[in-house]
Amino acid sequence: MAVGMTVLASGSKGNSTMVASSRTRILVDAGLSCRETFRRLRSCGIDPTTLDAILISHEHSDHVAGVPVLARKLRIPVFMTPQTRAAWKRQLAVQRIELKAEFRSETFEPGRSLQIGDIAISSFTIPHDAVDPVGFTFRAEGMKMAIVTDLGYMPASVRQHVRECDLLMIESNHDLEMLRLGPYPWPVKQRVMSRVGHLSNTALAEFFSGEYDGDAMVVVLAHLSEQNNHPELARASAEQALGNRRTLMQNRVLLARQSQALETITIG
């Protein structure tokens, strides 16, 4: 028995990750088109029709763009918080997109647990400039996984939730110097660096070298900026911070990509 995570895409152009047990498959965020989501799933040997649900972290377009078509084609429920659902529906109204009558919407309150198949999910509030953004942990078959991206800093509550994870997917969005010297307009730079923006390599390194418990067998660095980061900068920063505390399988610090899916990570 094993659980797994398949990162289909991670970055400002679209985010989507499948979390799976031996019985249940959940798509976490759906920021790619339906066609591209299907293509990337199949490239990893996964039949899209075996998905059981879609789980949404927040309403930004790079996390929800594919939801209407995916939900219609797969006829599976979409889970999001009530505030996120309301904000998303306002976006659809502006875009003049109508949901089909058979669209199945389910809600959960942030901070509460929910069960999808045999996967127990805990949601928790994260600091980001969306209406009600959340991160997730997943428990199945004795394993714990977490997906924590799109947050400006690591508050105590988030640090607590990611303790004892066997697989941790976490944001390492930007290198501070690259961002400061880069092409973004200053207001955008301020937003990214703010406490409701995105986690920098430096901020993640401070967490890894401080309160992180070092339990994960695999760490996935996610939501890397294509303009303001470099994969090897992010990896080197994380690995240096982890130092001798690493208990990773074969020292596995992986990099999620925007352009293609990562090979499925299996633990357990």
Backbone bond lengths (Angstrom), bond angles and torsions (degrees), N, CA, C in turn:
res aa  C-N    CA-C-N  psi(-1)  N-CA   C-N-CA  omega(-1)  CA-C   N-CA-C  phi
1 M - - - 1.457 - - 1.525 108.66 -
2 A 1.336 116.99 136.20 1.456 120.51 -178.23 1.520 109.16 -151.39
3 V 1.325 115.40 158.12 1.450 121.25 173.00 1.519 107.93 -116.63
4 G 1.329 115.89 162.86 1.448 117.92 -176.09 1.506 112.95 -151.38
5 M 1.326 114.56 165.79 1.455 122.75 176.98 1.525 108.30 -137.11
6 T 1.326 116.08 132.49 1.451 121.99 177.76 1.520 107.92 -123.43
7 V 1.331 117.29 108.59 1.465 121.64 -179.97 1.523 107.45 -85.48
8 L 1.328 116.04 107.73 1.464 120.46 -178.93 1.520 111.62 -77.93
9 A 1.338 116.95 -37.13 1.468 121.50 179.26 1.517 108.15 -165.42
10 S 1.336 115.54 147.70 1.458 120.10 178.25 1.523 109.02 -150.36
11 G 1.322 116.33 120.50 1.450 120.91 -179.49 1.517 111.14 152.43
12 S 1.308 116.58 -178.93 1.460 121.24 -173.51 1.520 113.92 -70.14
13 K 1.346 118.21 -12.47 1.459 121.30 179.33 1.521 112.99 -95.27
14 G 1.325 117.63 -1.65 1.453 119.84 178.17 1.509 112.42 152.36
15 N 1.336 116.18 135.93 1.458 122.29 -177.96 1.518 110.50 -128.74
16 S 1.323 116.04 134.31 1.455 120.86 177.43 1.519 109.24 -165.27
17 T 1.330 115.92 132.09 1.466 122.37 -178.57 1.518 109.16 -141.04
18 M 1.313 117.10 136.12 1.463 120.45 175.03 1.521 109.79 -100.54
19 V 1.330 115.51 130.50 1.462 122.95 174.10 1.520 107.10 -111.26
20 A 1.324 116.66 133.91 1.454 118.80 -172.70 1.518 112.08 -142.18
21 S 1.332 114.46 145.00 1.457 122.60 164.63 1.524 106.39 -107.30
22 S 1.306 117.36 -169.74 1.459 118.85 177.69 1.529 111.94 -73.12
23 R 1.362 117.10 -14.04 1.470 120.55 -176.98 1.521 114.42 -119.85
24 T 1.329 119.00 -17.53 1.465 121.83 -169.76 1.517 110.52 -134.14
25 R 1.342 115.83 140.53 1.462 121.39 177.68 1.526 109.56 -130.25
26 I 1.337 115.70 123.59 1.467 121.86 -176.92 1.518 108.90 -121.76
27 L 1.329 116.92 129.97 1.451 121.70 174.10 1.530 108.02 -91.82
28 V 1.321 116.32 116.03 1.459 121.57 -179.71 1.530 107.91 -95.77
29 D 1.321 115.40 110.78 1.460 124.86 -174.68 1.526 110.71 69.25
30 A 1.330 114.11 151.84 1.466 120.54 -174.41 1.521 108.47 -144.42
31 G 1.320 115.82 66.85 1.451 121.26 -175.89 1.517 115.13 -90.52
32 L 1.331 116.65 -3.92 1.464 121.22 175.35 1.522 109.26 -96.69
33 S 1.320 116.57 161.85 1.463 119.60 173.24 1.522 109.65 -63.47
34 C 1.314 116.29 160.88 1.468 120.16 177.75 1.521 110.38 -59.64
35 R 1.313 116.79 -44.43 1.471 120.34 -178.25 1.534 110.75 -60.85
36 E 1.348 116.48 -45.14 1.461 119.44 -178.29 1.528 111.15 -70.01
37 T 1.329 117.16 -36.38 1.468 120.33 176.34 1.519 110.32 -60.36
38 F 1.321 116.22 -47.74 1.464 120.29 178.51 1.523 111.12 -60.71
39 R 1.342 116.29 -42.70 1.468 119.82 -177.63 1.526 110.59 -62.00
40 R 1.333 115.86 -44.16 1.459 118.47 -177.10 1.529 111.44 -72.05
41 L 1.316 117.85 -36.28 1.463 119.66 175.09 1.533 110.26 -59.87
42 R 1.310 115.93 -47.89 1.470 119.57 -178.38 1.519 111.59 -65.14
43 S 1.345 116.85 -32.98 1.467 119.11 177.63 1.520 111.65 -64.32
44 C 1.340 116.39 -21.65 1.471 121.61 177.17 1.528 112.06 -98.15
45 G 1.328 116.20 8.92 1.460 120.38 178.81 1.510 114.11 77.99
46 I 1.339 117.53 24.73 1.460 122.09 -176.78 1.528 109.26 -112.83
47 D 1.316 116.47 128.48 1.462 122.34 176.60 1.529 108.61 -80.27
48 P 1.339 119.86 117.15 1.463 120.86 -178.10 1.523 114.08 -56.50
49 T 1.334 117.32 -28.99 1.466 119.61 -177.66 1.527 112.52 -71.58
50 T 1.330 117.53 -6.41 1.466 119.71 177.54 1.524 112.55 -89.90
51 L 1.344 117.51 -0.60 1.466 119.38 176.26 1.516 110.21 -68.18
52 D 1.334 116.04 142.41 1.467 121.42 -177.77 1.522 113.60 -102.66
53 A 1.342 118.03 -25.28 1.462 120.37 -175.93 1.516 109.44 -166.45
54 I 1.341 114.91 162.45 1.464 123.02 172.08 1.520 107.15 -117.64
55 L 1.318 116.34 133.54 1.463 122.97 -177.86 1.527 107.70 -122.05
56 I 1.339 117.13 127.12 1.463 121.54 -172.31 1.526 110.81 -112.71
57 S 1.346 115.75 133.28 1.467 121.13 -179.16 1.522 112.47 -85.21
58 H 1.333 117.60 -37.99 1.466 122.07 177.67 1.513 109.14 -167.94
59 E 1.341 116.20 174.26 1.455 121.09 -165.78 1.514 116.05 -90.70
60 H 1.328 119.77 3.00 1.464 120.12 179.84 1.526 110.41 -62.61
61 S 1.328 115.63 145.44 1.464 120.24 -169.25 1.521 113.62 -59.83
62 D 1.339 116.89 -30.46 1.468 118.28 -179.54 1.531 112.25 -73.76
63 H 1.328 116.56 3.06 1.467 121.46 176.11 1.534 112.97 -120.58
64 V 1.336 117.70 -12.75 1.474 119.53 -174.37 1.522 114.27 -130.05
65 A 1.318 119.04 -2.14 1.473 120.71 -170.77 1.526 113.26 -55.47
66 G 1.324 117.39 -34.21 1.459 120.02 -175.63 1.515 115.22 -92.14
67 V 1.324 117.75 -0.28 1.470 120.42 -171.40 1.531 113.43 -60.13
68 P 1.330 120.71 -51.58 1.474 118.53 -173.91 1.522 113.92 -56.33
69 V 1.334 117.12 -45.84 1.462 119.39 -176.84 1.523 110.95 -74.32
70 L 1.328 117.55 -40.94 1.468 120.12 178.59 1.523 111.36 -60.00
71 A 1.335 116.25 -46.99 1.465 119.78 -178.36 1.524 111.10 -63.76
72 R 1.331 116.66 -37.14 1.465 119.86 179.95 1.519 110.91 -68.98
73 K 1.326 117.00 -45.00 1.466 119.58 -176.08 1.525 112.26 -71.78
74 L 1.332 116.55 -37.37 1.464 119.71 -176.13 1.526 113.07 -91.17
75 R 1.359 116.70 -18.07 1.467 121.91 -179.01 1.536 111.77 54.81
76 I 1.332 114.26 48.74 1.457 120.21 178.76 1.524 109.19 -121.41
77 P 1.336 117.88 155.85 1.463 120.05 -178.07 1.513 112.75 -72.74
78 V 1.345 115.17 151.83 1.461 122.85 177.08 1.525 107.67 -115.78
79 F 1.330 116.59 122.66 1.458 122.78 -177.40 1.524 109.69 -104.04
80 M 1.336 116.68 130.36 1.465 122.53 173.57 1.514 108.90 -157.13
81 T 1.327 117.31 165.39 1.453 119.18 178.73 1.532 108.84 -71.70
82 P 1.347 117.86 157.58 1.469 119.52 179.58 1.526 113.38 -57.78
83 Q 1.329 117.52 -40.46 1.461 119.43 179.89 1.526 111.79 -68.12
84 T 1.329 116.20 -38.35 1.464 119.44 177.27 1.522 110.34 -64.92
85 R 1.311 116.89 -42.27 1.469 119.92 178.91 1.520 111.18 -61.07
86 A 1.337 117.59 -43.38 1.464 120.73 -179.96 1.532 111.01 -62.97
87 A 1.337 116.71 -43.08 1.466 120.09 179.37 1.521 110.95 -65.67
88 W 1.325 116.81 -40.64 1.463 121.20 179.88 1.526 110.39 -64.52
89 K 1.324 117.44 -41.78 1.465 119.90 -179.88 1.525 111.30 -66.43
90 R 1.324 118.02 -32.34 1.467 120.20 174.41 1.524 110.08 -64.18
91 Q 1.331 116.38 -39.86 1.466 120.39 176.89 1.532 110.65 -62.15
92 L 1.324 116.26 -43.78 1.466 119.63 179.77 1.519 110.93 -62.03
93 A 1.330 117.09 -38.90 1.459 120.73 179.92 1.526 110.92 -63.08
94 V 1.328 116.19 -42.05 1.474 120.13 178.00 1.519 110.25 -62.55
95 Q 1.336 116.50 -38.51 1.470 121.60 -179.39 1.526 112.55 -82.77
96 R 1.335 116.10 -2.24 1.464 122.65 -178.49 1.523 112.02 58.08
97 I 1.325 114.82 41.32 1.460 121.70 175.87 1.520 108.21 -102.89
98 E 1.314 116.54 126.46 1.462 121.65 179.58 1.524 109.67 -106.31
99 L 1.330 115.08 135.35 1.462 120.17 175.97 1.522 109.05 -81.17
100 K 1.318 115.51 142.59 1.458 119.88 178.15 1.531 110.43 -69.88
101 A 1.316 115.47 157.03 1.461 120.44 -176.11 1.517 112.31 -60.20
102 E 1.325 116.45 -29.14 1.465 119.96 -177.05 1.529 112.80 -84.20
103 F 1.337 117.98 1.28 1.465 120.41 179.61 1.524 109.88 -58.60
104 R 1.330 115.93 127.68 1.472 121.29 -176.66 1.520 109.58 -107.18
105 S 1.315 115.31 109.77 1.462 121.46 -178.17 1.520 109.86 -109.57
106 E 1.327 115.75 130.01 1.461 121.82 176.21 1.530 107.92 -123.13
107 T 1.322 117.19 147.65 1.459 120.00 179.94 1.527 110.66 -120.63
108 F 1.324 114.62 156.24 1.460 121.51 173.50 1.520 107.62 -142.12
109 E 1.291 116.75 150.62 1.453 121.36 178.97 1.531 109.63 -89.11
110 P 1.335 118.04 135.23 1.472 119.27 177.58 1.514 110.75 -60.42
111 G 1.322 115.53 138.59 1.462 119.94 -176.32 1.512 113.43 92.35
112 R 1.328 116.77 -12.02 1.456 121.55 178.48 1.525 110.37 -99.46
113 S 1.309 115.58 158.94 1.459 121.60 177.61 1.521 110.00 -95.77
114 L 1.324 116.39 154.00 1.454 121.32 172.55 1.520 108.63 -142.99
115 Q 1.307 115.32 163.15 1.458 121.63 -177.61 1.516 108.80 -123.52
116 I 1.313 117.57 126.70 1.460 122.41 171.85 1.517 106.60 -123.49
117 G 1.326 116.27 113.05 1.459 120.04 -173.25 1.506 109.74 59.12
118 D 1.329 116.64 -129.06 1.463 119.95 179.96 1.531 112.12 -100.04
119 I 1.344 117.56 15.65 1.458 121.66 178.48 1.527 109.61 -103.34
120 A 1.329 116.16 121.19 1.464 122.05 176.22 1.521 108.12 -91.14
121 I 1.317 116.20 126.59 1.469 121.81 -173.49 1.521 109.55 -117.26
122 S 1.317 116.12 132.15 1.463 121.48 171.05 1.517 108.19 -113.12
123 S 1.312 116.55 133.03 1.460 121.49 177.30 1.519 109.00 -110.06
124 F 1.324 116.68 150.43 1.451 120.37 -179.69 1.524 109.29 -150.55
125 T 1.321 115.62 144.93 1.458 121.90 -176.95 1.522 110.71 -67.22
126 I 1.324 115.97 138.27 1.465 121.94 176.09 1.532 108.91 -123.59
127 P 1.344 118.04 153.27 1.461 120.82 -178.35 1.535 112.38 -84.88
128 H 1.323 115.73 100.77 1.467 121.49 -179.33 1.523 107.56 -150.17
129 D 1.328 116.95 157.47 1.465 119.75 -175.23 1.529 112.61 -86.64
130 A 1.330 115.04 56.02 1.450 123.63 170.83 1.537 106.86 -120.89
131 V 1.330 117.62 173.50 1.468 118.59 -173.66 1.529 112.67 -71.61
132 D 1.327 117.54 -35.76 1.465 120.18 -175.80 1.529 110.27 -156.46
133 P 1.328 118.23 59.24 1.469 120.87 -173.22 1.522 112.54 -72.67
134 V 1.327 115.43 145.43 1.464 120.69 -179.56 1.523 111.08 -137.70
135 G 1.324 114.92 153.45 1.452 123.02 166.58 1.514 108.35 -104.81
136 F 1.334 116.89 172.41 1.460 120.65 -175.52 1.528 111.63 -138.34
137 T 1.323 114.96 146.57 1.457 120.98 161.56 1.523 108.12 -119.61
138 F 1.322 115.46 152.50 1.469 122.39 -175.78 1.521 108.43 -131.73
139 R 1.314 116.37 131.22 1.466 121.36 177.42 1.524 109.51 -122.55
140 A 1.321 115.40 129.36 1.464 121.34 176.52 1.514 108.54 -161.11
141 E 1.302 116.39 139.85 1.459 122.81 173.66 1.529 111.98 52.64
142 G 1.331 115.39 38.51 1.458 120.90 175.35 1.510 115.36 80.22
143 M 1.337 117.95 3.76 1.455 122.72 -178.58 1.532 110.31 -112.98
144 K 1.346 116.11 152.82 1.461 122.08 176.89 1.521 109.22 -125.99
145 M 1.336 115.63 130.30 1.456 122.47 176.55 1.525 108.82 -124.23
146 A 1.334 117.25 156.44 1.459 121.37 177.50 1.518 110.15 -139.67
147 I 1.344 115.09 146.73 1.460 122.55 171.69 1.522 106.83 -125.78
148 V 1.336 115.39 114.16 1.463 121.28 -177.28 1.525 108.35 -134.10
149 T 1.322 116.61 96.96 1.459 121.14 175.83 1.515 109.21 -133.04
150 D 1.326 116.51 170.35 1.463 122.76 178.51 1.526 111.12 61.04
151 L 1.326 115.45 61.28 1.464 120.60 176.52 1.523 108.73 -143.95
152 G 1.332 115.66 142.72 1.452 120.11 -174.87 1.511 114.44 -80.05
153 Y 1.341 116.43 -26.63 1.460 121.14 178.00 1.520 107.98 -157.51
154 M 1.329 116.97 176.63 1.464 122.49 -176.46 1.525 109.51 -107.09
155 P 1.335 118.35 88.24 1.458 119.43 177.04 1.528 111.50 -67.84
156 A 1.334 115.70 165.58 1.467 120.70 -177.08 1.518 111.75 -58.21
157 S 1.318 117.56 -37.28 1.471 120.48 -177.84 1.522 110.99 -64.14
158 V 1.328 117.18 -40.65 1.464 120.43 179.00 1.529 110.05 -68.41
159 R 1.324 116.93 -42.96 1.467 119.97 178.72 1.519 110.93 -58.86
160 Q 1.321 116.72 -36.17 1.469 120.45 179.40 1.531 111.25 -68.96
161 H 1.319 116.46 -41.80 1.462 119.85 -177.24 1.530 112.55 -65.05
162 V 1.331 117.92 -31.58 1.468 119.17 -176.29 1.522 112.56 -89.77
163 R 1.315 117.53 6.57 1.466 119.64 174.70 1.525 109.81 -67.94
164 E 1.328 115.47 147.36 1.466 123.56 174.89 1.525 112.80 63.94
165 C 1.324 117.17 26.40 1.463 120.47 175.27 1.528 110.25 -79.41
166 D 1.315 115.11 139.07 1.463 120.31 173.28 1.524 111.39 -87.71
167 L 1.337 116.38 -26.30 1.459 122.42 177.34 1.522 106.97 -140.17
168 L 1.327 116.27 124.55 1.461 121.61 -175.62 1.524 110.32 -124.67
169 M 1.334 115.58 118.11 1.458 121.85 172.56 1.523 106.97 -104.98
170 I 1.335 117.38 119.03 1.457 120.88 -171.52 1.533 110.42 -142.68
171 E 1.317 115.11 149.93 1.455 120.75 -174.99 1.527 112.96 -72.28
172 S 1.342 114.69 139.68 1.463 122.79 169.58 1.523 105.52 -140.55
173 N 1.330 115.93 72.53 1.457 121.82 -162.24 1.515 114.91 -72.78
174 H 1.344 117.39 -48.20 1.459 117.94 -170.45 1.518 112.94 -144.70
175 D 1.315 114.17 154.34 1.457 122.19 168.01 1.526 106.51 -89.79
176 L 1.324 116.91 126.99 1.463 120.53 -172.89 1.521 112.49 -58.42
177 E 1.323 116.86 -42.27 1.465 119.25 -177.81 1.527 111.09 -69.18
178 M 1.320 117.42 -41.28 1.462 120.34 176.80 1.520 111.14 -61.30
179 L 1.333 116.97 -40.32 1.458 120.37 178.90 1.527 110.94 -65.07
180 R 1.337 116.55 -46.29 1.467 119.83 -177.83 1.530 111.82 -62.34
181 L 1.337 117.49 -36.87 1.461 121.37 -176.93 1.524 112.80 -93.67
182 G 1.319 116.75 -3.93 1.455 120.72 -172.70 1.513 114.60 -81.18
183 P 1.351 116.48 -174.89 1.465 122.14 -169.87 1.522 115.46 -82.55
184 Y 1.331 119.03 -8.29 1.463 119.64 -176.39 1.527 111.03 -63.58
185 P 1.327 119.05 145.12 1.468 121.34 170.58 1.532 110.09 -60.15
186 W 1.330 115.83 150.68 1.454 119.42 -175.58 1.530 113.62 -57.02
187 P 1.351 120.40 -40.86 1.475 118.83 177.40 1.532 113.11 -59.01
188 V 1.336 116.66 -35.85 1.471 120.04 178.52 1.528 109.66 -69.78
189 K 1.332 117.19 -41.16 1.462 120.18 176.71 1.520 110.69 -59.64
190 Q 1.323 116.93 -42.91 1.459 120.71 178.46 1.514 111.33 -61.45
191 R 1.324 116.67 -41.34 1.468 120.93 179.48 1.535 110.88 -63.45
192 V 1.331 116.89 -46.20 1.466 120.71 -178.65 1.534 110.76 -62.11
193 M 1.354 116.93 -40.66 1.462 121.25 -176.80 1.532 113.66 -82.07
194 S 1.331 117.03 -7.29 1.465 119.92 -175.39 1.526 111.70 -74.06
195 R 1.321 115.58 173.17 1.473 121.24 -179.80 1.521 112.66 -74.46
196 V 1.340 116.91 -3.90 1.465 119.98 172.58 1.533 109.96 -122.09
197 G 1.336 115.80 27.03 1.457 121.21 -179.70 1.508 112.05 -103.17
198 H 1.345 115.74 -116.24 1.460 120.68 -176.36 1.527 110.39 -132.08
199 L 1.319 115.79 151.01 1.462 122.55 -175.92 1.527 110.60 -78.74
200 S 1.318 116.02 127.50 1.464 121.05 179.64 1.521 111.52 -83.45
201 N 1.337 115.80 164.80 1.463 120.59 172.70 1.533 110.35 -55.29
202 T 1.324 115.93 -41.29 1.465 121.01 -177.85 1.518 111.62 -64.98
203 A 1.332 116.52 -44.72 1.468 119.99 -179.80 1.521 111.12 -64.34
204 L 1.322 116.67 -40.41 1.464 119.44 177.77 1.520 110.48 -65.66
205 A 1.331 117.32 -41.02 1.464 120.93 178.86 1.525 110.89 -61.47
206 E 1.322 117.37 -37.88 1.467 120.46 177.84 1.524 110.84 -63.40
207 F 1.328 116.38 -38.75 1.466 119.78 175.98 1.525 110.70 -65.96
208 F 1.326 117.12 -47.54 1.460 120.64 -178.13 1.535 112.42 -62.03
209 S 1.312 117.15 -36.64 1.463 119.64 -178.13 1.530 112.61 -86.40
210 G 1.339 116.46 -6.26 1.460 120.85 -177.89 1.515 113.73 -111.13
211 E 1.329 116.63 -98.11 1.463 121.37 -170.56 1.525 114.70 -86.09
212 Y 1.304 118.33 -6.13 1.456 119.96 179.38 1.523 110.39 -62.34
213 D 1.339 116.77 135.00 1.462 120.26 -175.04 1.520 113.92 -83.78
214 G 1.348 117.79 -10.78 1.466 120.46 176.01 1.509 114.97 72.84
215 D 1.343 118.06 19.21 1.462 120.22 -174.63 1.526 114.86 -80.76
216 A 1.330 118.53 -21.06 1.462 120.63 -171.99 1.523 112.17 -66.44
217 M 1.328 114.86 136.65 1.460 120.59 172.02 1.522 111.19 -77.50
218 V 1.330 115.67 -30.08 1.466 121.73 179.02 1.522 108.42 -137.30
219 V 1.335 116.42 133.95 1.463 122.98 172.43 1.526 107.99 -116.21
220 V 1.325 116.16 130.12 1.467 121.82 176.80 1.520 108.12 -112.35
221 L 1.325 116.60 120.72 1.460 121.55 175.82 1.528 108.10 -86.20
222 A 1.347 116.25 127.28 1.457 120.27 -168.42 1.518 112.42 -127.89
223 H 1.325 114.31 166.82 1.466 124.32 175.82 1.529 111.59 55.58
224 L 1.336 116.85 39.28 1.456 121.16 177.31 1.533 110.15 -67.88
225 S 1.309 116.55 131.30 1.463 121.03 176.97 1.525 109.71 -71.17
226 E 1.330 116.25 133.55 1.457 120.45 176.53 1.524 111.77 -75.69
227 Q 1.334 116.96 -25.00 1.459 121.77 -178.93 1.526 112.63 -91.92
228 N 1.325 116.82 -33.64 1.464 120.88 -167.07 1.527 113.96 -121.29
229 N 1.319 116.27 23.25 1.458 120.42 177.99 1.516 108.48 -155.17
230 H 1.300 115.56 168.28 1.462 121.36 172.88 1.525 106.26 -137.01
231 P 1.327 118.43 135.46 1.464 120.21 -175.91 1.527 113.86 -50.63
232 E 1.315 117.48 -43.07 1.462 118.62 -176.82 1.530 112.37 -74.36
233 L 1.325 117.91 -25.99 1.468 120.18 171.98 1.522 110.07 -64.63
234 A 1.328 115.94 -46.23 1.460 120.47 179.96 1.522 110.93 -62.74
235 R 1.339 116.63 -45.94 1.458 120.15 -179.26 1.531 111.08 -63.24
236 A 1.330 117.38 -46.21 1.461 120.50 -178.09 1.522 111.67 -63.00
237 S 1.328 116.01 -39.75 1.460 120.11 178.97 1.524 110.83 -62.79
238 A 1.337 116.23 -45.39 1.469 120.37 -179.62 1.526 111.56 -66.58
239 E 1.319 116.89 -45.54 1.460 120.05 -177.24 1.525 111.37 -65.27
240 Q 1.323 116.94 -39.48 1.464 119.37 178.03 1.524 110.86 -63.91
241 A 1.340 116.46 -40.42 1.463 120.03 -179.89 1.522 111.66 -68.43
242 L 1.328 116.73 -37.63 1.459 119.97 178.38 1.522 110.76 -68.32
243 G 1.318 117.48 -37.49 1.456 122.59 174.78 1.512 113.38 50.85
244 N 1.323 115.76 -135.40 1.458 121.20 -177.97 1.520 113.51 -76.59
245 R 1.358 116.45 -3.62 1.454 119.47 179.98 1.514 111.88 -80.26
246 R 1.331 117.15 -6.94 1.463 119.03 -174.72 1.519 111.95 -65.63
247 T 1.316 115.44 127.52 1.464 121.91 172.69 1.526 108.79 -118.23
248 L 1.316 116.51 24.78 1.447 121.23 -174.97 1.523 111.30 -72.24
249 M 1.325 115.85 147.50 1.453 120.45 174.63 1.525 108.50 -63.75
250 Q 1.316 116.65 118.07 1.460 121.94 179.69 1.534 111.07 53.13
251 N 1.345 115.51 35.34 1.478 121.21 179.80 1.536 111.45 52.65
252 R 1.315 117.62 47.50 1.460 121.12 -170.93 1.526 112.05 -84.65
253 V 1.331 116.47 99.18 1.456 123.30 165.28 1.530 105.12 -109.90
254 L 1.312 115.99 108.98 1.460 120.96 -174.97 1.526 110.51 -101.36
255 L 1.324 116.02 158.47 1.459 122.42 -178.96 1.523 109.39 -116.37
256 A 1.330 116.57 116.81 1.464 120.28 173.98 1.526 108.92 -71.52
257 R 1.310 116.00 146.87 1.464 120.83 -174.49 1.517 111.35 -118.75
258 Q 1.326 114.63 154.97 1.462 120.27 173.34 1.522 111.14 -83.51
259 S 1.318 116.99 -36.67 1.460 121.54 -167.86 1.520 114.53 -85.12
260 Q 1.325 118.12 -20.43 1.461 119.72 -178.58 1.521 110.41 -157.06
261 A 1.328 115.12 160.64 1.457 120.71 -178.93 1.516 111.29 -74.43
262 L 1.324 114.94 149.97 1.461 120.57 169.44 1.523 108.29 -82.30
263 E 1.308 115.15 149.03 1.474 119.13 172.67 1.527 108.59 -60.07
264 T 1.333 116.54 141.78 1.456 120.58 -177.74 1.523 111.76 -54.89
265 I 1.323 115.79 132.27 1.469 123.10 177.60 1.523 107.27 -96.52
266 T 1.311 117.03 122.87 1.460 121.84 -178.75 1.518 109.62 -116.54
267 I 1.327 116.26 133.88 1.458 121.36 176.39 1.524 109.27 -131.18
268 G 1.315 115.57 159.50 1.452 120.00 177.37 1.513 112.29 107.46
